[in-house]
């Protein structure tokens, strides 16, 4: 019984970590696409101006 509880807790913790990581990843990606994010807007401007 005790092992089962700790395993369940560990799985929940892993799920929370994954959800947090995915949320941060998409947030940074969205900001980068807007040109106001972490990544230098170099590639964003290049991508926009590259198309006629």
Secondary structure, 3 states (H helix, E strand, C coil): CHHHHHHHHHHHHHHHHHHHHHHHHHHHHHHHHHCCCCCCCHHHHHHHHHCC
